[in-house]
Amino acid sequence: MNTKKLAIIIPGMGYTKDRPLLYYAGKLLASAGYELLHIEFSNLPKKIKGNRELILKTAIQCYEQATAQLESIDFSSYSELLFVGKSIGTIVAARYISEHNLNARQIWYTPLQETLDIVFSDKDKLGTSRLNPENTLTFIGTADPWSDIPNLLNTAAENHLDIHVYKDCNHSLETPDVEHNIEILRDVIMLTKQFLST
């Protein structure tokens, strides 16, 4: 019986695999027996925050780069598939799973407003179909400037997507208090660990 597990980690535009959330998620996944595949982006536009049209164009560019990097992967050789997305990487993960009809779970670290809009409302824009909320673990901060948080949480509630919300945290799930940030990171990683075991 095949027991190989693959985790595909898709970063944000400036939030790479070496930043805390993805670094420790990667360490956790490796210790849980997952083979890790890190997607990398290049030559992306700058200053897209708040510009929905540019965000969607950039998401398409990211998707194309990710697709090229995943072209040689034989997904059927793995018993478990997990996509870990950060920020714009959550759009890429959701679209890739949908368009390639993969049986995969997802972890979304600070998804964009556009992620939920695309998955639950504007699916024709990027070809993304509805995801199974039970197979998706999601985290957001109330001070995340990339999303309209009340609207994002409302969209999530309407579609039964459970989101772990961190008060006063920004797009990196951080606050000005370093010690508190370490506590938040620990909580996020422990919840991630619990999700892997369910």
NORKAKA-V819134 format. One record per backbone hydrogen bond with DSSP energy under -0.5 kcal/mol. NH is the residue of the N-H (numbers start at 1). CO is the residue of the C=O. E is the energy in kcal/mol with one decimal. If there is no record, write none. Layout:
NH_CO_E, NH_CO_E
This chain:
5_33_-0.6, 6_80_-2.5, 7_35_-3.0, 8_82_-3.0, 9_7_-0.6, 9_37_-2.5, 10_8_-0.6, 10_84_-3.5, 11_9_-0.6, 11_39_-0.6, 12_15_-1.9, 16_14_-1.0, 19_16_-1.8, 23_19_-3.1, 24_20_-2.6, 25_21_-1.7, 26_22_-2.3, 27_23_-2.0, 28_24_-2.5, 29_25_-2.8, 30_26_-2.6, 31_27_-2.1, 32_28_-1.3, 33_30_-1.5, 34_29_-2.6, 35_5_-3.2, 37_7_-2.3, 39_9_-2.7, 39_37_-0.6, 51_48_-2.3, 52_50_-0.8, 55_51_-2.7, 56_52_-2.5, 57_53_-2.1, 58_54_-2.7, 59_55_-2.5, 60_56_-1.8, 61_57_-1.9, 62_58_-2.8, 63_59_-2.5, 64_60_-2.4, 65_61_-2.0, 66_62_-2.7, 67_63_-2.8, 68_64_-1.9, 69_65_-1.7, 70_66_-1.4, 71_67_-0.5, 71_68_-0.7, 73_70_-1.8, 75_73_-1.1, 77_74_-1.8, 78_75_-1.7, 79_4_-2.7, 80_4_-1.4, 82_6_-2.2, 83_105_-2.6, 84_8_-3.0, 84_82_-0.5, 85_83_-0.6, 85_107_-2.9, 86_10_-2.0, 87_109_-2.4, 89_86_-2.5, 90_87_-2.0, 91_87_-0.6, 91_88_-0.6, 92_88_-1.5, 93_89_-2.4, 94_90_-2.2, 95_91_-2.4, 96_92_-2.7, 97_93_-2.4, 98_94_-1.9, 99_95_-3.1, 100_96_-1.8, 101_98_-1.1, 102_97_-2.2, 104_102_-1.3, 105_81_-2.3, 106_135_-2.8, 107_83_-2.5, 108_137_-3.6, 109_85_-3.1, 109_107_-0.6, 110_108_-0.7, 110_139_-1.8, 111_139_-0.5, 112_87_-0.6, 113_146_-0.7, 115_112_-0.9, 116_112_-1.2, 117_113_-2.3, 118_114_-2.8, 119_115_-2.4, 120_116_-2.8, 121_117_-2.4, 122_117_-3.8, 125_122_-2.1, 126_122_-0.6, 127_123_-1.1, 128_123_-1.0, 133_131_-0.8, 135_132_-1.9, 136_133_-1.6, 137_106_-2.4, 138_162_-0.7, 139_108_-2.0, 140_164_-2.3, 142_166_-2.4, 143_169_-1.9, 144_141_-1.4, 145_143_-0.6, 147_144_-1.1, 149_147_-1.2, 152_148_-3.0, 153_149_-3.0, 154_150_-2.0, 155_151_-2.6, 156_152_-2.3, 157_153_-2.5, 158_154_-2.5, 159_155_-1.2, 160_157_-1.3, 161_156_-2.9, 162_160_-0.7, 164_138_-2.9, 165_163_-0.7, 166_140_-2.3, 167_165_-0.5, 169_166_-1.5, 170_174_-2.4, 173_170_-2.0, 178_176_-0.8, 181_177_-2.0, 182_178_-1.8, 183_179_-1.7, 184_180_-2.5, 185_181_-2.7, 186_182_-2.3, 187_183_-2.3, 188_184_-2.8, 189_185_-2.5, 190_186_-2.4, 191_187_-2.5, 192_188_-2.1, 193_189_-2.4, 194_190_-2.2, 195_191_-2.1, 196_192_-1.8, 197_193_-1.1, 198_195_-1.0
